[in-house]
Amino acid sequence: MRLILLFTFFLAPIILSAQTPHPKPEARNPEPPKPETHLKNIRQLTFGGDNAEAYWSPNGKWLTFQSNNAKWGLKCDQIFAMKVKGAAGKPDYRPLPLSGGLGRTTCSYFMPDGKHVLFASTKAAADTCPAVPDLRKGGKYLWPVYNTYDIYVADLKGNITKRLTNTTGYDAEAVLSPKGDKILFTSDRSGDLELWTMNLDGSDQKQITNLLGYDGGAFFSPDGSKIVFRASRPQTEEEIKEYKDLLKNGLVAPTNMEIYVCNADGSNLRQVTKLGKANWAPFYHPSGKKILFSSNHHSTRGYDFQLYMINEDGTGLEQITTESIFNSFPMFSPDGKKLAFCSNRNNGGGRDTNVFVADWVD
């Protein structure tokens, strides 16, 4: 739930699992949006439902993503894969199902061989979708943090080939290092939502962050030496109590998050953004010196998420998207020439969030 997505945020996951948030949209400025000069030849790949966290295969030919498209008979998020070229992009296209339709799933990512996919699932607890808690408790927007999520590996036929975690608590948001040697994920097994690493076979699981707050939605830099992630950092006594109380009940409030970076082992932690509100879904630019992320810091009412780019030192903030009121989950293709992202543009004024691919222009 880079998600937790609804993004799953946003799934999410604001998944958007890993969850896409759906509060009431705010009124937009009637002036025409500014051109999205970094994005050319934008192509829509999915149609209907919440589709989020679309991430590239190592050869740049496939995307894996999560969807709750009711037209596919889905009751909650499941994992799919689709070829970027070919039938994807047609409204009647049905991508490859990978998660078997059991439980709720989130946060998929290709393994180095391009033939297997990581994802988190609640299927060990029950075949059915877990109950959704009150996500407006106390008048705040909340994300569920299901303590039945564990991380699995499946092949492209949907066969589970490995279970990587088997602990009580939330284990999800798994990604791979470009070096192909480490998996990075979020877990609350230590009592807080922290970043962890493990080997590709699930061995040598280590906690690498340790500050109070939700550390998640993490990705490696292009050379695998650094990590970028989103984090909440409750400061006051009241904020700390609220955070801990919500987490005990399997909930987090993702409305105040900033972007952080650290070394791959968790050392040299530093804050990149100080924008306020929700800054999340970060991903490194191919140069390794800039970061794309989603933010509503500019919004007067909260629900207007646009993509921004910023230097790793926090300077040079630049807005990337202007169309629609939800844009998130940016990920560059392995060659750095294309950007996959999720947006509710072109949805006829509804709430559907779809996967898009564009040529990237520096």
C-alpha positions in Angstrom: 0.0 0.0 0.0 2.1 2.4 -1.4 -0.4 1.8 -0.6 -1.9 1.0 0.6 -3.3 2.1 -2.3 -7.0 2.9 -2.3 -3.7 4.0 -4.0 -5.6 1.9 -2.2 -4.4 6.0 -1.3 -4.1 5.2 -2.8 -5.3 1.5 -3.2 -1.9 1.3 -1.7 -1.0 1.1 -0.9 -4.0 6.7 -1.4 -3.8 1.7 -2.4 -4.5 3.6 -3.7 -2.9 -1.2 -1.1 -1.1 0.0 -1.8 -5.0 2.7 -1.9 -6.9 5.3 -4.0 -8.5 7.9 -1.8 -12.0 9.0 -2.7 -13.0 12.0 -0.6 -15.2 14.6 -2.2 -13.2 16.3 -5.1 -12.6 20.0 -4.7 -13.5 22.5 -7.3 -10.7 23.1 -9.8 -9.5 26.3 -11.2 -11.5 26.9 -14.4 -8.4 28.0 -16.3 -7.0 25.4 -18.7 -4.3 23.3 -17.1 -0.7 24.0 -18.0 0.9 21.6 -20.5 2.5 18.5 -19.1 5.8 19.1 -20.9 7.7 16.1 -19.5 5.0 13.7 -20.7 4.5 12.8 -24.4 2.4 10.3 -26.2 0.3 9.4 -23.1 -1.5 6.1 -23.5 -4.2 4.7 -21.2 -3.8 1.0 -20.5 -6.8 0.1 -18.2 -10.4 1.1 -18.2 -12.6 0.9 -15.0 -12.2 0.4 -11.3 -9.2 1.3 -9.2 -6.0 0.3 -11.0 -2.8 1.3 -9.2 0.9 0.6 -8.5 1.8 -0.4 -12.0 5.5 -1.4 -12.0 7.8 -2.5 -14.8 9.3 -5.8 -15.6 13.2 -5.9 -15.9 12.9 -6.0 -19.7 10.4 -3.1 -19.8 7.8 -5.1 -21.7 5.4 -5.8 -18.9 3.6 -4.0 -16.0 2.3 -5.7 -12.9 -0.5 -3.8 -11.0 -3.4 -4.2 -8.7 -7.1 -3.7 -9.6 -10.6 -4.1 -8.1 -12.4 -3.8 -11.5 -15.9 -5.1 -10.8 -16.3 -6.0 -14.5 -13.7 -8.7 -13.9 -15.7 -10.1 -11.0 -13.4 -8.7 -8.3 -14.6 -7.9 -4.8 -11.3 -6.3 -3.7 -7.8 -5.7 -5.1 -6.1 -8.5 -7.0 -2.8 -8.7 -8.9 -2.5 -8.7 -12.7 0.2 -8.4 -15.3 -0.1 -6.9 -18.8 2.2 -6.4 -21.8 2.6 -2.7 -22.5 2.5 -3.2 -26.2 -0.3 -5.1 -27.9 -3.8 -5.6 -26.6 -3.4 -3.6 -23.4 -5.1 -0.2 -23.8 -8.2 -1.7 -25.3 -11.3 -1.4 -23.1 -12.2 -5.1 -23.4 -8.6 -6.3 -22.7 -8.3 -8.7 -19.7 -4.7 -8.8 -18.3 -3.1 -12.0 -16.8 -4.4 -12.7 -13.2 -1.6 -13.6 -10.9 -3.0 -13.7 -7.3 -5.6 -16.4 -7.7 -8.6 -14.3 -6.5 -8.1 -15.2 -2.9 -8.0 -12.7 0.0 -7.0 -9.1 -0.7 -3.7 -8.3 -2.4 -1.4 -5.3 -2.8 2.0 -4.0 -3.9 3.2 -6.3 -6.6 6.7 -6.2 -8.2 8.6 -8.2 -10.7 11.4 -10.5 -9.6 14.8 -10.2 -11.4 14.0 -13.1 -13.7 11.0 -11.3 -15.1 9.0 -14.6 -14.8 7.9 -14.2 -11.2 6.1 -11.5 -9.2 6.2 -10.4 -5.6 3.0 -9.3 -3.9 1.3 -9.2 -0.5 -1.9 -11.2 0.2 -4.2 -11.9 3.1 -5.2 -15.3 1.6 -3.6 -17.3 4.5 -6.1 -15.9 6.9 -9.2 -16.3 4.6 -10.0 -16.9 0.9 -12.5 -14.0 1.1 -11.7 -10.2 1.2 -11.1 -8.9 4.7 -13.7 -6.6 6.2 -13.0 -2.9 5.6 -12.9 -1.0 8.8 -14.4 2.5 9.3 -12.1 4.6 7.2 -13.7 7.9 8.4 -13.4 7.2 12.1 -13.2 10.5 14.0 -13.7 12.5 10.9 -10.3 11.6 9.5 -9.3 9.8 6.3 -7.7 6.5 7.3 -5.9 3.5 5.6 -6.4 -0.1 6.8 -3.2 -1.9 7.7 -4.3 -5.5 7.6 -2.3 -7.7 10.0 -2.9 -10.7 7.8 -0.8 -9.5 4.9 2.2 -11.7 4.0 4.5 -11.6 1.0 4.4 -14.2 -1.7 6.0 -15.0 -5.0 4.0 -16.2 -8.0 4.8 -17.2 -11.6 3.0 -15.6 -14.6 0.5 -18.4 -14.5 -0.7 -17.4 -11.0 1.0 -20.3 -9.2 2.4 -19.5 -5.8 6.0 -20.6 -5.7 7.2 -19.2 -2.4 5.9 -17.6 0.8 8.6 -15.1 2.0 7.1 -13.9 5.3 5.1 -15.7 7.9 4.8 -13.4 10.9 1.8 -12.0 12.8 1.3 -8.4 11.5 1.5 -6.3 8.4 4.1 -7.4 5.8 3.6 -5.7 2.4 4.9 -3.0 0.1 7.7 -5.2 -1.2 10.1 -4.1 -4.0 13.4 -5.3 -5.5 16.8 -3.7 -5.5 18.2 -3.0 -9.1 21.1 -5.1 -8.0 18.7 -8.1 -7.8 19.9 -9.1 -4.3 17.5 -7.6 -1.8 13.8 -7.2 -1.2 12.7 -4.0 0.6 9.3 -4.0 2.5 7.3 -2.5 5.3 6.4 -4.4 8.4 4.9 -3.6 11.8 6.3 -6.8 13.5 8.5 -4.6 15.8 5.5 -2.6 17.0 5.8 0.2 14.4 5.6 0.5 10.6 9.2 0.3 9.7 11.3 -0.6 6.6 12.9 -4.0 6.4 15.1 -5.9 4.0 15.5 -9.6 3.2 17.2 -11.8 0.7 15.2 -13.0 -2.4 14.5 -16.3 -0.6 13.1 -14.6 2.5 16.1 -15.1 4.6 18.1 -12.6 6.7 15.1 -10.3 7.5 16.5 -7.0 9.0 14.8 -3.8 10.3 16.6 -0.7 8.8 14.5 2.2 10.1 13.5 2.9 13.7 11.8 6.3 14.1 8.1 6.4 15.2 5.8 6.8 12.3 4.7 5.1 9.1 7.7 4.3 6.9 6.5 2.9 3.6 6.1 3.1 -0.2 9.9 2.7 -0.5 12.0 2.2 -3.6 15.7 1.9 -4.3 17.8 4.4 -6.3 18.8 3.3 -9.8 22.2 2.0 -8.6 20.7 0.4 -5.5 22.8 2.4 -3.0 19.9 4.5 -1.6 16.3 4.2 -0.6 13.5 6.8 -1.0 10.2 6.5 1.0 7.3 8.3 2.5 7.0 8.7 6.3 4.7 10.2 8.9 6.5 11.6 11.9 4.1 12.3 14.9 5.7 14.9 17.1 3.3 16.1 19.8 2.1 14.0 22.7 -1.4 14.1 21.1 -0.1 13.1 17.7 1.9 10.2 19.1 -1.0 8.9 21.1 -3.3 9.1 18.1 -0.8 7.3 15.8 -0.3 4.5 18.3 -4.0 4.1 19.1 -4.8 3.9 15.4 -2.1 1.4 14.7 -3.3 -0.9 17.5 -6.6 -1.0 15.6 -4.9 -1.7 12.2 -5.3 1.9 10.9 -3.1 4.8 9.9 -3.9 8.4 9.0 -1.9 9.2 5.8 -2.7 12.9 5.7 0.7 14.2 6.9 3.7 12.5 5.2 7.0 13.7 3.8 9.6 12.2 1.5 12.8 10.8 3.1 16.0 9.2 1.7 18.6 7.0 3.3 21.4 4.6 2.4 20.3 1.0 1.5 21.2 -0.1 5.0 19.1 2.6 6.6 22.0 4.9 7.5 22.3 8.6 6.7 18.6 9.3 6.9 17.5 12.7 5.7 14.3 14.5 4.9 13.7 15.7 1.3 10.4 17.5 1.4 9.0 19.9 4.0 5.8 20.7 2.1 3.1 19.7 4.6 0.0 17.6 3.9 0.5 14.2 2.0 3.6 13.7 0.0 4.0 10.0 -1.0 4.6 7.5 -3.8 8.2 8.6 -4.4 10.4 7.2 -7.2 13.9 8.1 -8.3 14.5 9.8 -11.6 17.0 7.8 -13.8 19.7 10.2 -12.9 19.6 9.2 -9.3 19.6 12.9 -8.3 15.9 13.7 -8.5 12.7 12.2 -7.1 9.2 12.1 -8.5 6.4 11.9 -6.0 2.7 12.6 -5.6 1.5 15.5 -3.4 -1.5 17.5 -2.4 0.5 20.3 -0.6 -0.8 22.9 -3.1 -4.5 21.9 -2.5 -6.8 24.0 -0.4 -9.1 21.1 0.5 -6.9 18.0 0.3 -8.0 16.0 -2.7 -5.9 17.1 -5.6 -2.8 14.9 -6.0 -0.3 15.9 -8.7 3.1 14.5 -9.6 6.1 16.7 -8.7 9.8 16.4 -9.2 12.4 17.6 -6.7 16.2 17.4 -6.3 17.4 14.9 -3.7 18.5 17.9 -1.5 15.0 19.3 -1.4 15.5 22.1 -4.0 14.1 22.7 -7.4 10.5 21.6 -6.9 8.7 21.3 -10.2 5.1 20.2 -11.0 4.8 17.5 -13.6 1.1 16.8 -14.0 -1.9 19.1 -14.2 -4.7 17.0 -15.6 -7.4 15.6 -13.3 -7.3 15.6 -9.5 -5.4 12.3 -8.9 -2.0 11.4 -10.3 0.3 9.0 -8.4 2.6 5.9 -8.5 5.2 7.1 -11.0 7.8 4.6 -12.1 10.4 4.9 -14.8 11.0 2.1 -17.2 14.3 0.3 -16.9 15.7 2.3 -19.8 14.5 5.6 -18.3 12.5 6.5 -21.5 9.0 5.9 -20.3 7.0 6.7 -17.2 4.1 4.5 -15.9 1.7 6.3 -13.5 -1.9 6.1 -12.3 -4.5 8.8 -12.8 -8.2 9.5 -12.8 -8.0 11.5 -16.0 -10.3 10.5 -18.9 -12.8 8.8 -16.5 -15.8 10.8 -17.6 -16.0 12.6 -14.2 -16.2 9.4 -12.2 -13.8 8.0 -9.7 -12.0 5.3 -11.8 -8.3 5.3 -11.5 -6.4 3.9 -14.5 -2.8 3.0 -15.5 -1.1 5.2 -18.1 2.2 5.1 -19.8 4.0 8.2 -21.4 7.3 9.0 -23.1 9.4 10.9 -20.6 11.0 14.2 -21.7 13.7 15.7 -19.5 
